């Protein structure tokens, strides 16, 4: 699984949060949020957990599944 930065941005914007506000709630740097949202960086699991908890969403909501990984249900894509 990898994170789709655009999905993370939309989740943040739906909650009317700025990048600095999300970063403060999640305990990460603003630059980290920016890089993830712009697809320049993939977060480590603990960072992803903090971001999604700060947004009140499941990690699967910001997931981008590769064809080899299937859809996150444990089933390979056909």
N, CA, C and O atoms as a CHARMM CRD file, in Angstrom:
* protein
*
  312
    1    1 UNK  N      0.84400  -1.18000   0.00000 PROA 1      0.00000
    2    1 UNK  CA     0.00000   0.00000   0.00000 PROA 1      0.00000
    3    1 UNK  C      0.88800   1.24100   0.00000 PROA 1      0.00000
    4    1 UNK  O      1.91600   1.30300   0.67300 PROA 1      0.00000
    5    2 UNK  N      0.45900   2.20400  -0.76300 PROA 2      0.00000
    6    2 UNK  CA     1.12100   3.49700  -0.69100 PROA 2      0.00000
    7    2 UNK  C      0.04000   4.55400  -0.49100 PROA 2      0.00000
    8    2 UNK  O     -1.14400   4.29600  -0.70400 PROA 2      0.00000
    9    3 UNK  N      0.45900   5.72700  -0.08600 PROA 3      0.00000
   10    3 UNK  CA    -0.48100   6.80600   0.19700 PROA 3      0.00000
   11    3 UNK  C     -0.68400   7.65800  -1.04700 PROA 3      0.00000
   12    3 UNK  O      0.28100   8.04600  -1.70500 PROA 3      0.00000
   13    4 UNK  N     -1.92700   7.94400  -1.36400 PROA 4      0.00000
   14    4 UNK  CA    -2.27500   8.86000  -2.44600 PROA 4      0.00000
   15    4 UNK  C     -2.35500  10.24600  -1.82000 PROA 4      0.00000
   16    4 UNK  O     -3.29000  10.54800  -1.07700 PROA 4      0.00000
   17    5 UNK  N     -1.37200  11.08300  -2.12400 PROA 5      0.00000
   18    5 UNK  CA    -1.30100  12.41200  -1.53000 PROA 5      0.00000
   19    5 UNK  C     -2.52400  13.26600  -1.79000 PROA 5      0.00000
   20    5 UNK  O     -2.92800  14.05500  -0.93600 PROA 5      0.00000
   21    6 UNK  N     -3.12200  13.11200  -2.97600 PROA 6      0.00000
   22    6 UNK  CA    -4.32100  13.88300  -3.30200 PROA 6      0.00000
   23    6 UNK  C     -5.48500  13.49700  -2.39400 PROA 6      0.00000
   24    6 UNK  O     -6.28200  14.35100  -2.00400 PROA 6      0.00000
   25    7 UNK  N     -5.58100  12.21500  -2.05800 PROA 7      0.00000
   26    7 UNK  CA    -6.64000  11.76400  -1.14100 PROA 7      0.00000
   27    7 UNK  C     -6.40700  12.33600   0.25300 PROA 7      0.00000
   28    7 UNK  O     -7.35200  12.73700   0.93300 PROA 7      0.00000
   29    8 UNK  N     -5.14800  12.37200   0.67300 PROA 8      0.00000
   30    8 UNK  CA    -4.84200  12.95000   1.98000 PROA 8      0.00000
   31    8 UNK  C     -5.21000  14.43100   1.99600 PROA 8      0.00000
   32    8 UNK  O     -5.79900  14.91700   2.96100 PROA 8      0.00000
   33    9 UNK  N     -4.86600  15.14200   0.93800 PROA 9      0.00000
   34    9 UNK  CA    -5.19400  16.57300   0.83900 PROA 9      0.00000
   35    9 UNK  C     -6.71100  16.78200   0.89700 PROA 9      0.00000
   36    9 UNK  O     -7.19100  17.65100   1.62500 PROA 9      0.00000
   37   10 UNK  N     -7.46600  15.98400   0.12700 PROA 10     0.00000
   38   10 UNK  CA    -8.92600  16.13400   0.13500 PROA 10     0.00000
   39   10 UNK  C     -9.50700  15.86400   1.51600 PROA 10     0.00000
   40   10 UNK  O    -10.42200  16.56400   1.95200 PROA 10     0.00000
   41   11 UNK  N     -8.98400  14.85300   2.20800 PROA 11     0.00000
   42   11 UNK  CA    -9.46500  14.55300   3.56200 PROA 11     0.00000
   43   11 UNK  C     -9.18600  15.72900   4.49100 PROA 11     0.00000
   44   11 UNK  O    -10.02800  16.09300   5.31200 PROA 11     0.00000
   45   12 UNK  N     -8.00300  16.31900   4.36100 PROA 12     0.00000
   46   12 UNK  CA    -7.64500  17.48200   5.19000 PROA 12     0.00000
   47   12 UNK  C     -8.55100  18.66000   4.88000 PROA 12     0.00000
   48   12 UNK  O     -9.06000  19.31500   5.78900 PROA 12     0.00000
   49   13 UNK  N     -8.75300  18.92800   3.60700 PROA 13     0.00000
   50   13 UNK  CA    -9.56300  20.07300   3.20100 PROA 13     0.00000
   51   13 UNK  C    -11.03200  19.89700   3.59300 PROA 13     0.00000
   52   13 UNK  O    -11.69700  20.87300   3.94000 PROA 13     0.00000
   53   14 UNK  N    -11.54700  18.65800   3.54200 PROA 14     0.00000
   54   14 UNK  CA   -12.93300  18.40100   3.96900 PROA 14     0.00000
   55   14 UNK  C    -13.12900  18.74900   5.44300 PROA 14     0.00000
   56   14 UNK  O    -14.23000  19.09000   5.87400 PROA 14     0.00000
   57   15 UNK  N    -12.05400  18.65700   6.19700 PROA 15     0.00000
   58   15 UNK  CA   -12.11700  18.98000   7.62600 PROA 15     0.00000
   59   15 UNK  C    -11.72700  20.43600   7.89400 PROA 15     0.00000
   60   15 UNK  O    -11.58300  20.85600   9.04200 PROA 15     0.00000
   61   16 UNK  N    -11.56100  21.19000   6.81400 PROA 16     0.00000
   62   16 UNK  CA   -11.23200  22.62200   6.88100 PROA 16     0.00000
   63   16 UNK  C     -9.95500  22.88000   7.67700 PROA 16     0.00000
   64   16 UNK  O     -9.86500  23.84300   8.43900 PROA 16     0.00000
   65   17 UNK  N     -8.97100  22.00300   7.48600 PROA 17     0.00000
   66   17 UNK  CA    -7.68000  22.15900   8.15400 PROA 17     0.00000
   67   17 UNK  C     -6.63200  22.63000   7.15800 PROA 17     0.00000
   68   17 UNK  O     -6.65500  22.25200   5.98600 PROA 17     0.00000
   69   18 UNK  N     -5.71700  23.45600   7.63700 PROA 18     0.00000
   70   18 UNK  CA    -4.55500  23.84300   6.83900 PROA 18     0.00000
   71   18 UNK  C     -3.46100  22.80200   7.06500 PROA 18     0.00000
   72   18 UNK  O     -3.54500  21.99700   7.99300 PROA 18     0.00000
   73   19 UNK  N     -2.45100  22.81900   6.22800 PROA 19     0.00000
   74   19 UNK  CA    -1.32000  21.91900   6.43900 PROA 19     0.00000
   75   19 UNK  C     -0.68600  22.13400   7.80800 PROA 19     0.00000
   76   19 UNK  O     -0.39900  21.15700   8.50100 PROA 19     0.00000
   77   20 UNK  N     -0.45400  23.40000   8.22900 PROA 20     0.00000
   78   20 UNK  CA     0.13100  23.59500   9.56300 PROA 20     0.00000
   79   20 UNK  C     -0.76000  23.06000  10.69500 PROA 20     0.00000
   80   20 UNK  O     -0.25700  22.54800  11.69600 PROA 20     0.00000
   81   21 UNK  N     -2.07500  23.18100  10.53100 PROA 21     0.00000
   82   21 UNK  CA    -2.97500  22.66900  11.56900 PROA 21     0.00000
   83   21 UNK  C     -2.92300  21.14700  11.64600 PROA 21     0.00000
   84   21 UNK  O     -2.87400  20.58200  12.73800 PROA 21     0.00000
   85   22 UNK  N     -2.93300  20.48000  10.49000 PROA 22     0.00000
   86   22 UNK  CA    -2.83200  19.02300  10.48800 PROA 22     0.00000
   87   22 UNK  C     -1.49000  18.58000  11.05200 PROA 22     0.00000
   88   22 UNK  O     -1.42400  17.64100  11.84500 PROA 22     0.00000
   89   23 UNK  N     -0.42600  19.25400  10.64500 PROA 23     0.00000
   90   23 UNK  CA     0.90400  18.90400  11.14000 PROA 23     0.00000
   91   23 UNK  C      0.96000  19.01500  12.65900 PROA 23     0.00000
   92   23 UNK  O      1.51800  18.14400  13.32600 PROA 23     0.00000
   93   24 UNK  N      0.38300  20.08500  13.20900 PROA 24     0.00000
   94   24 UNK  CA     0.39400  20.27700  14.66300 PROA 24     0.00000
   95   24 UNK  C     -0.40300  19.17900  15.35900 PROA 24     0.00000
   96   24 UNK  O      0.03500  18.64300  16.37700 PROA 24     0.00000
   97   25 UNK  N     -1.56500  18.84300  14.81800 PROA 25     0.00000
   98   25 UNK  CA    -2.39900  17.79600  15.42500 PROA 25     0.00000
   99   25 UNK  C     -1.72600  16.43500  15.37700 PROA 25     0.00000
  100   25 UNK  O     -1.86800  15.63000  16.29700 PROA 25     0.00000
  101   26 UNK  N     -0.98700  16.18100  14.29400 PROA 26     0.00000
  102   26 UNK  CA    -0.34500  14.88300  14.11000 PROA 26     0.00000
  103   26 UNK  C      1.06100  14.82000  14.70000 PROA 26     0.00000
  104   26 UNK  O      1.63800  13.73900  14.81900 PROA 26     0.00000
  105   27 UNK  N      1.61100  15.97100  15.06700 PROA 27     0.00000
  106   27 UNK  CA     2.95900  15.98200  15.62800 PROA 27     0.00000
  107   27 UNK  C      4.03500  15.74100  14.58800 PROA 27     0.00000
  108   27 UNK  O      5.05500  15.11200  14.87300 PROA 27     0.00000
  109   28 UNK  N      3.80800  16.24400  13.37500 PROA 28     0.00000
  110   28 UNK  CA     4.80800  16.11900  12.31100 PROA 28     0.00000
  111   28 UNK  C      5.11800  17.51100  11.77200 PROA 28     0.00000
  112   28 UNK  O      4.43900  18.48300  12.10200 PROA 28     0.00000
  113   29 UNK  N      6.13900  17.59000  10.95100 PROA 29     0.00000
  114   29 UNK  CA     6.50600  18.88100  10.37000 PROA 29     0.00000
  115   29 UNK  C      5.57200  19.21900   9.21600 PROA 29     0.00000
  116   29 UNK  O      5.07200  18.32900   8.52700 PROA 29     0.00000
  117   30 UNK  N      5.34100  20.51800   9.01200 PROA 30     0.00000
  118   30 UNK  CA     4.50300  20.97300   7.90600 PROA 30     0.00000
  119   30 UNK  C      5.08600  20.48700   6.57900 PROA 30     0.00000
  120   30 UNK  O      4.34400  20.08300   5.68400 PROA 30     0.00000
  121   31 UNK  N      6.39100  20.52500   6.45400 PROA 31     0.00000
  122   31 UNK  CA     7.03800  20.06900   5.22000 PROA 31     0.00000
  123   31 UNK  C      6.72200  18.60700   4.94400 PROA 31     0.00000
  124   31 UNK  O      6.60700  18.21400   3.78300 PROA 31     0.00000
  125   32 UNK  N      6.58200  17.80300   5.97100 PROA 32     0.00000
  126   32 UNK  CA     6.23800  16.39000   5.79200 PROA 32     0.00000
  127   32 UNK  C      4.85300  16.26200   5.18100 PROA 32     0.00000
  128   32 UNK  O      4.66500  15.50000   4.23300 PROA 32     0.00000
  129   33 UNK  N      3.87800  16.99700   5.71200 PROA 33     0.00000
  130   33 UNK  CA     2.52300  16.97200   5.17100 PROA 33     0.00000
  131   33 UNK  C      2.55500  17.42000   3.70700 PROA 33     0.00000
  132   33 UNK  O      1.93900  16.78500   2.85100 PROA 33     0.00000
  133   34 UNK  N      3.25300  18.48600   3.42400 PROA 34     0.00000
  134   34 UNK  CA     3.33900  19.01100   2.06700 PROA 34     0.00000
  135   34 UNK  C      3.94200  17.99100   1.11200 PROA 34     0.00000
  136   34 UNK  O      3.40500  17.76400   0.02700 PROA 34     0.00000
  137   35 UNK  N      5.04700  17.37700   1.50300 PROA 35     0.00000
  138   35 UNK  CA     5.71500  16.40800   0.62700 PROA 35     0.00000
  139   35 UNK  C      4.83100  15.19000   0.36100 PROA 35     0.00000
  140   35 UNK  O      4.80600  14.67400  -0.75600 PROA 35     0.00000
  141   36 UNK  N      4.10900  14.73100   1.37800 PROA 36     0.00000
  142   36 UNK  CA     3.21800  13.58400   1.19500 PROA 36     0.00000
  143   36 UNK  C      2.07200  13.96500   0.26700 PROA 36     0.00000
  144   36 UNK  O      1.76200  13.22800  -0.66900 PROA 36     0.00000
  145   37 UNK  N      1.44300  15.10600   0.51600 PROA 37     0.00000
  146   37 UNK  CA     0.32400  15.53700  -0.31900 PROA 37     0.00000
  147   37 UNK  C      0.73300  15.75200  -1.77800 PROA 37     0.00000
  148   37 UNK  O     -0.07300  15.54300  -2.68500 PROA 37     0.00000
  149   38 UNK  N      1.96300  16.16300  -2.00200 PROA 38     0.00000
  150   38 UNK  CA     2.44900  16.42000  -3.35700 PROA 38     0.00000
  151   38 UNK  C      3.11300  15.20600  -4.00000 PROA 38     0.00000
  152   38 UNK  O      3.66700  15.30500  -5.09500 PROA 38     0.00000
  153   39 UNK  N      3.05900  14.06800  -3.32300 PROA 39     0.00000
  154   39 UNK  CA     3.59800  12.83800  -3.88200 PROA 39     0.00000
  155   39 UNK  C      5.10100  12.75600  -3.91400 PROA 39     0.00000
  156   39 UNK  O      5.66200  11.94400  -4.65100 PROA 39     0.00000
  157   40 UNK  N      5.76500  13.58000  -3.12800 PROA 40     0.00000
  158   40 UNK  CA     7.23000  13.58600  -3.10400 PROA 40     0.00000
  159   40 UNK  C      7.80300  12.66800  -2.03800 PROA 40     0.00000
  160   40 UNK  O      9.00400  12.39700  -2.02700 PROA 40     0.00000
  161   41 UNK  N      6.94800  12.18700  -1.14200 PROA 41     0.00000
  162   41 UNK  CA     7.40000  11.35000  -0.03000 PROA 41     0.00000
  163   41 UNK  C      6.27400  10.41100   0.36800 PROA 41     0.00000
  164   41 UNK  O      5.10200  10.78800   0.35000 PROA 41     0.00000
  165   42 UNK  N      6.63200   9.19800   0.72300 PROA 42     0.00000
  166   42 UNK  CA     5.68400   8.25100   1.30000 PROA 42     0.00000
  167   42 UNK  C      5.93800   8.21100   2.80600 PROA 42     0.00000
  168   42 UNK  O      7.08600   8.10100   3.23800 PROA 42     0.00000
  169   43 UNK  N      4.87100   8.30000   3.60800 PROA 43     0.00000
  170   43 UNK  CA     5.07900   8.31500   5.04800 PROA 43     0.00000
  171   43 UNK  C      5.42100   6.93600   5.58900 PROA 43     0.00000
  172   43 UNK  O      5.03700   5.91300   5.02400 PROA 43     0.00000
  173   44 UNK  N      6.14100   6.93400   6.68400 PROA 44     0.00000
  174   44 UNK  CA     6.35700   5.69100   7.41900 PROA 44     0.00000
  175   44 UNK  C      5.05400   5.36900   8.12800 PROA 44     0.00000
  176   44 UNK  O      4.19600   6.23500   8.30300 PROA 44     0.00000
  177   45 UNK  N      4.91600   4.12400   8.53100 PROA 45     0.00000
  178   45 UNK  CA     3.66900   3.67000   9.17300 PROA 45     0.00000
  179   45 UNK  C      3.29400   4.53400  10.38200 PROA 45     0.00000
  180   45 UNK  O      2.13600   4.94000  10.48100 PROA 45     0.00000
  181   46 UNK  N      4.21600   4.83700  11.30600 PROA 46     0.00000
  182   46 UNK  CA     3.82000   5.66400  12.45200 PROA 46     0.00000
  183   46 UNK  C      3.32500   7.06300  12.04500 PROA 46     0.00000
  184   46 UNK  O      2.40100   7.60400  12.65200 PROA 46     0.00000
  185   47 UNK  N      3.94600   7.63100  11.02100 PROA 47     0.00000
  186   47 UNK  CA     3.52400   8.95300  10.54200 PROA 47     0.00000
  187   47 UNK  C      2.14700   8.86100   9.90800 PROA 47     0.00000
  188   47 UNK  O      1.29500   9.71600  10.15000 PROA 47     0.00000
  189   48 UNK  N      1.92100   7.84400   9.10500 PROA 48     0.00000
  190   48 UNK  CA     0.61500   7.64000   8.49300 PROA 48     0.00000
  191   48 UNK  C     -0.45300   7.47800   9.57500 PROA 48     0.00000
  192   48 UNK  O     -1.54100   8.04600   9.47500 PROA 48     0.00000
  193   49 UNK  N     -0.14000   6.71500  10.58600 PROA 49     0.00000
  194   49 UNK  CA    -1.09000   6.49300  11.68700 PROA 49     0.00000
  195   49 UNK  C     -1.43700   7.82100  12.36600 PROA 49     0.00000
  196   49 UNK  O     -2.60800   8.09800  12.62700 PROA 49     0.00000
  197   50 UNK  N     -0.41900   8.64300  12.65000 PROA 50     0.00000
  198   50 UNK  CA    -0.67100   9.92900  13.31400 PROA 50     0.00000
  199   50 UNK  C     -1.50300  10.85300  12.43900 PROA 50     0.00000
  200   50 UNK  O     -2.40400  11.53200  12.93300 PROA 50     0.00000
  201   51 UNK  N     -1.20600  10.88500  11.13500 PROA 51     0.00000
  202   51 UNK  CA    -1.96400  11.74500  10.22900 PROA 51     0.00000
  203   51 UNK  C     -3.42100  11.31100  10.13300 PROA 51     0.00000
  204   51 UNK  O     -4.32900  12.13600  10.22900 PROA 51     0.00000
  205   52 UNK  N     -3.64000  10.01600   9.94300 PROA 52     0.00000
  206   52 UNK  CA    -5.01600   9.54600   9.79100 PROA 52     0.00000
  207   52 UNK  C     -5.79400   9.66200  11.09800 PROA 52     0.00000
  208   52 UNK  O     -6.99400   9.93600  11.07500 PROA 52     0.00000
  209   53 UNK  N     -5.14100   9.46300  12.22400 PROA 53     0.00000
  210   53 UNK  CA    -5.81900   9.66000  13.50900 PROA 53     0.00000
  211   53 UNK  C     -6.18900  11.12600  13.69800 PROA 53     0.00000
  212   53 UNK  O     -7.27100  11.43500  14.19700 PROA 53     0.00000
  213   54 UNK  N     -5.30100  12.02500  13.30400 PROA 54     0.00000
  214   54 UNK  CA    -5.57600  13.46100  13.42500 PROA 54     0.00000
  215   54 UNK  C     -6.75100  13.86900  12.53300 PROA 54     0.00000
  216   54 UNK  O     -7.47600  14.81300  12.84700 PROA 54     0.00000
  217   55 UNK  N     -6.93600  13.14900  11.41500 PROA 55     0.00000
  218   55 UNK  CA    -8.03600  13.43400  10.50200 PROA 55     0.00000
  219   55 UNK  C     -9.30100  12.64300  10.85100 PROA 55     0.00000
  220   55 UNK  O    -10.38100  12.92700  10.33200 PROA 55     0.00000
  221   56 UNK  N     -9.15700  11.65500  11.73000 PROA 56     0.00000
  222   56 UNK  CA   -10.30000  10.83200  12.10200 PROA 56     0.00000
  223   56 UNK  C    -10.73600   9.89400  10.99100 PROA 56     0.00000
  224   56 UNK  O    -11.92700   9.63100  10.82400 PROA 56     0.00000
  225   57 UNK  N     -9.76600   9.38800  10.22500 PROA 57     0.00000
  226   57 UNK  CA   -10.07200   8.48200   9.11800 PROA 57     0.00000
  227   57 UNK  C     -9.21900   7.22400   9.22800 PROA 57     0.00000
  228   57 UNK  O     -8.25000   7.17900   9.98600 PROA 57     0.00000
  229   58 UNK  N     -9.59300   6.20800   8.46200 PROA 58     0.00000
  230   58 UNK  CA    -8.80100   4.98100   8.36200 PROA 58     0.00000
  231   58 UNK  C     -7.72600   5.17100   7.30000 PROA 58     0.00000
  232   58 UNK  O     -7.92100   5.90700   6.33300 PROA 58     0.00000
  233   59 UNK  N     -6.60100   4.51300   7.48400 PROA 59     0.00000
  234   59 UNK  CA    -5.50900   4.61300   6.50700 PROA 59     0.00000
  235   59 UNK  C     -5.95500   4.18000   5.12000 PROA 59     0.00000
  236   59 UNK  O     -5.45100   4.69800   4.12400 PROA 59     0.00000
  237   60 UNK  N     -6.88300   3.24500   5.03600 PROA 60     0.00000
  238   60 UNK  CA    -7.36700   2.76600   3.74100 PROA 60     0.00000
  239   60 UNK  C     -8.01900   3.87700   2.92200 PROA 60     0.00000
  240   60 UNK  O     -8.08200   3.78700   1.69600 PROA 60     0.00000
  241   61 UNK  N     -8.50000   4.91000   3.58400 PROA 61     0.00000
  242   61 UNK  CA    -9.14900   6.01500   2.87100 PROA 61     0.00000
  243   61 UNK  C     -8.16500   6.84900   2.05900 PROA 61     0.00000
  244   61 UNK  O     -8.57400   7.56400   1.14400 PROA 61     0.00000
  245   62 UNK  N     -6.89400   6.76900   2.37400 PROA 62     0.00000
  246   62 UNK  CA    -5.89200   7.52400   1.61400 PROA 62     0.00000
  247   62 UNK  C     -4.94700   6.59300   0.86000 PROA 62     0.00000
  248   62 UNK  O     -3.89800   7.01700   0.37400 PROA 62     0.00000
  249   63 UNK  N     -5.32900   5.32800   0.76900 PROA 63     0.00000
  250   63 UNK  CA    -4.48700   4.33000   0.12200 PROA 63     0.00000
  251   63 UNK  C     -4.59500   4.40600  -1.38400 PROA 63     0.00000
  252   63 UNK  O     -5.64400   4.73100  -1.94100 PROA 63     0.00000
  253   64 UNK  N     -3.49300   4.10100  -2.02200 PROA 64     0.00000
  254   64 UNK  CA    -3.44100   3.91900  -3.46700 PROA 64     0.00000
  255   64 UNK  C     -2.85500   2.53000  -3.67100 PROA 64     0.00000
  256   64 UNK  O     -1.67000   2.30700  -3.42100 PROA 64     0.00000
  257   65 UNK  N     -3.67400   1.61100  -4.11900 PROA 65     0.00000
  258   65 UNK  CA    -3.23800   0.22500  -4.24500 PROA 65     0.00000
  259   65 UNK  C     -2.62100  -0.00400  -5.60900 PROA 65     0.00000
  260   65 UNK  O     -3.20100   0.35800  -6.63200 PROA 65     0.00000
  261   66 UNK  N     -1.44200  -0.60600  -5.62000 PROA 66     0.00000
  262   66 UNK  CA    -0.80000  -0.99200  -6.87100 PROA 66     0.00000
  263   66 UNK  C     -1.48000  -2.24300  -7.39800 PROA 66     0.00000
  264   66 UNK  O     -2.07900  -2.99300  -6.62600 PROA 66     0.00000
  265   67 UNK  N     -1.39800  -2.47900  -8.69400 PROA 67     0.00000
  266   67 UNK  CA    -2.04500  -3.62600  -9.30800 PROA 67     0.00000
  267   67 UNK  C     -1.60600  -4.93900  -8.66800 PROA 67     0.00000
  268   67 UNK  O     -2.42300  -5.83900  -8.47700 PROA 67     0.00000
  269   68 UNK  N     -0.32400  -5.05200  -8.33700 PROA 68     0.00000
  270   68 UNK  CA     0.17800  -6.28200  -7.73000 PROA 68     0.00000
  271   68 UNK  C     -0.34500  -6.48900  -6.32200 PROA 68     0.00000
  272   68 UNK  O     -0.39700  -7.61700  -5.83200 PROA 68     0.00000
  273   69 UNK  N     -0.73300  -5.40000  -5.66800 PROA 69     0.00000
  274   69 UNK  CA    -1.19500  -5.48300  -4.28600 PROA 69     0.00000
  275   69 UNK  C     -2.68600  -5.77600  -4.18300 PROA 69     0.00000
  276   69 UNK  O     -3.17800  -6.09800  -3.10200 PROA 69     0.00000
  277   70 UNK  N     -3.40100  -5.67000  -5.28000 PROA 70     0.00000
  278   70 UNK  CA    -4.83600  -5.85800  -5.23100 PROA 70     0.00000
  279   70 UNK  C     -5.49900  -4.58900  -4.71000 PROA 70     0.00000
  280   70 UNK  O     -4.99100  -3.48500  -4.90200 PROA 70     0.00000
  281   71 UNK  N     -6.62100  -4.75900  -4.06200 PROA 71     0.00000
  282   71 UNK  CA    -7.39100  -3.62000  -3.61000 PROA 71     0.00000
  283   71 UNK  C     -7.36100  -3.43100  -2.10900 PROA 71     0.00000
  284   71 UNK  O     -8.17200  -2.68100  -1.56600 PROA 71     0.00000
  285   72 UNK  N     -6.44100  -4.09700  -1.42600 PROA 72     0.00000
  286   72 UNK  CA    -6.33700  -3.96200   0.01700 PROA 72     0.00000
  287   72 UNK  C     -7.15900  -4.98200   0.77800 PROA 72     0.00000
  288   72 UNK  O     -7.15400  -4.99000   2.00900 PROA 72     0.00000
  289   73 UNK  N     -7.86800  -5.84700   0.05700 PROA 73     0.00000
  290   73 UNK  CA    -8.69500  -6.84600   0.72300 PROA 73     0.00000
  291   73 UNK  C     -7.98700  -8.17100   0.84400 PROA 73     0.00000
  292   73 UNK  O     -8.54400  -9.13300   1.37200 PROA 73     0.00000
  293   74 UNK  N     -6.74600  -8.23000   0.35400 PROA 74     0.00000
  294   74 UNK  CA    -6.01700  -9.48300   0.35500 PROA 74     0.00000
  295   74 UNK  C     -6.20000 -10.24900  -0.95000 PROA 74     0.00000
  296   74 UNK  O     -5.59600 -11.30400  -1.14600 PROA 74     0.00000
  297   75 UNK  N     -7.02200  -9.72700  -1.82900 PROA 75     0.00000
  298   75 UNK  CA    -7.27400 -10.34800  -3.12500 PROA 75     0.00000
  299   75 UNK  C     -6.41800  -9.64400  -4.17600 PROA 75     0.00000
  300   75 UNK  O     -6.34700  -8.41500  -4.19300 PROA 75     0.00000
  301   76 UNK  N     -5.78700 -10.39200  -5.02700 PROA 76     0.00000
  302   76 UNK  CA    -5.01100  -9.79600  -6.11100 PROA 76     0.00000
  303   76 UNK  C     -5.95900  -9.20500  -7.14100 PROA 76     0.00000
  304   76 UNK  O     -7.05200  -9.72600  -7.36300 PROA 76     0.00000
  305   77 UNK  N     -5.54000  -8.12400  -7.76400 PROA 77     0.00000
  306   77 UNK  CA    -6.34100  -7.50900  -8.81600 PROA 77     0.00000
  307   77 UNK  C     -6.39700  -8.42500 -10.02000 PROA 77     0.00000
  308   77 UNK  O     -5.42100  -9.10800 -10.33200 PROA 77     0.00000
  309   78 UNK  N     -7.53300  -8.44300 -10.69900 PROA 78     0.00000
  310   78 UNK  CA    -7.65700  -9.30300 -11.89500 PROA 78     0.00000
  311   78 UNK  C     -7.84300  -8.45600 -13.11700 PROA 78     0.00000
  312   78 UNK  O     -7.96600  -8.98500 -14.22200 PROA 78     0.00000
